[in-house]
Amino acid sequence: MSARRGVSLVETVVVLFLGVVLLLSLLPIAIGLLRQESALKASTLNVETFPLLWERLGRDFSEAGGATVSPPFVSPLFLIVLSPPHPGAPEVTWDFRNETIVRTLVSTDDEGRETRNARAWTIEGRLRLLYDELAFQRWVLRYTPPRGEEEIFAFFAGRPTRPIGAKPERKP
């Protein structure tokens, strides 16, 4: 007959210690994901959560087939319409109204019915479109916060947007 050996106290402590270390190492990732999710649902974006809006706008531009602006002259209030890259894809519009930004997704089903999904944010500061850059196919927005330095964001319709200083991806 074989004697059954139980789990020693040292083995139990080691397993518990490893579990605590693993939990604490995953905690910052979980908190970051929860913070990002709540920021995307927030109606007011501050300095910390504003980059999430920039990422969403960059993603929309990269997935667009083209873009137009209304009105076509310099205005503090403007609307950017991103055309779908292929038939059946949704149309995205970004409406910049001083400190309020509204993103509207318009999709059409097979029967021709439109579905609109709008999301509005209030930002601290203002975004202005640099109309001179449109001649070069660049969509450049200047963000002026209430305090601090201005930031410039450039987008190209149909091309992925990378942060300044990011190296281009190489294909194998």
N, C-alpha and C positions, 0 to 999 in steps of 0.2 A: 504494500500500500504506500502510495506517495503522500507525503505531508503537504497540505495546502498552505502556501505562504501568503500572508496578507500584505497589504500595502503599508509600507513603513511611514512614519511621520515625516521623515526627510523627503521621501518621494512625493508625498501629498503637498508639502510646503513648496517644493520646486515646481510642481504643476500649477499650483495656485499663483506663485510668483510669475511664471511665464504667462499665465492668463491675464494677470493685472498689467504686465508690461505690454502685452499685445493690445489690450483694451485702451491703455493710455496712449499708445502710439497711433491708434486709429481715431481717437477722440478729436484731434485737430482737423482731420479730414472731414469727419462727420459734421463738426460745427461749421466748417467752411462751406460745405454743401448746403446745410440748412440756412446759413446766412445768405448765400447766393440765391436760393429759392425764395426766401422772404423778400430779398431786394428786387427780384423780378416781379413780385406781386405788389411791391410798394407803389404808392401813388406819387410820392415825393422822393426824388433822387438827390442825394447829397454827394459830396466829393468822393466818398468811398464807393458808392454804388453807381455813380455816373459811368464808369467803364463798362458796365453791363449793357447800358443803352448803346454805347459805341460798338460793342461786339454785335449786338442785334442788328444795328444799322449796317455794319460791315457785312454781315452774313446775308442780309437782304440784297445789298448791292451786288455781292458776288454771285448770287443766284438769279439775278435779273438779266433779261435779254436786252434791256435798254432803259433809259430814264429820261423824263422830261420835267420841267419846272413850270409852275404857274404862280404868279404872273411872270412873263419873260423879261421883265425889267426889274431893277433893283428895288427890293421891298423888304421891310423888316418881318413881314408875315409872308410865308411862301409854302407851297405844297410841292413835294417831290413825288412823282408817280413812277413806280418801277414796273415796267412791263414784264409779263411772264416770259420765261425762256422758251417755252413750248406751249402749244395749245392744250388747254385743260389745266394748266398750272395757275395758281391764284395770283391776282394782281395785288401789289402792296403799295399803299400810299403813306407818306409821312407828312404830316401837317404841323408846321412849326409856327406857333402862335405866341410870340414873346417867350414867357417862361413855361408855357405848356406845349407839350409835344404829343401828338396823337398818331398812333400807327393803326392803320385799317387794312385788314386782309379781306379781299373780296374774291370769293370763289363761286364758280358757276357749275351747277350739276348738269347731268346729261339732258335734262328737260328744260334747261335754260333759266332755272331759278337761281337768283343770287343770294349768297349768304355773306353777311358782313360781320366781322369780328373786330371791334375797335378796342384799343388799349391806350389810356392817357397817362402821362407822367407830368409832374411839375418839377422843374429843375431850378437850382440856385444859379442864377446868371442867365445869359442869353446865347443863343446860337445864331450866327449870321452866315448866309451863303455868299461866297465870293464869286460873283457873277463873271468876273474877268477870266476865271479858270475854266469856265464851261467851254470856251473856244478850244481848249486843249483836251477836251473829253475828260476833264478832272472835276469831280464834285468835291469842293473844298469847303468845309464848315469851320468857322472860327468861334470857339467857345470862350466867352468872357465871363469868368466867375465874379461874384461880388467883391472878392478880395483875392489877391494872388495873381499869378501870371496867366496870360491867355494861352490857349492851346489850339492847335490846328489839326483837323482831321481830314484826310483825303480819301476819297473812294473812287473806284472805277467800276462801272457797270459791267457785269459778266466776268470780273476777275477777282480772285481772292484778295482780301485786304489783310496786310501784315503790319504789325507795329513797326515803327521806325527802328532801324537797326537789326531787324530780323533777317537772317540769311535765307535766300530762296531755297526751296526744296529741290533736291537733285533727284532725277529719275534714274533708276538703275539700268 
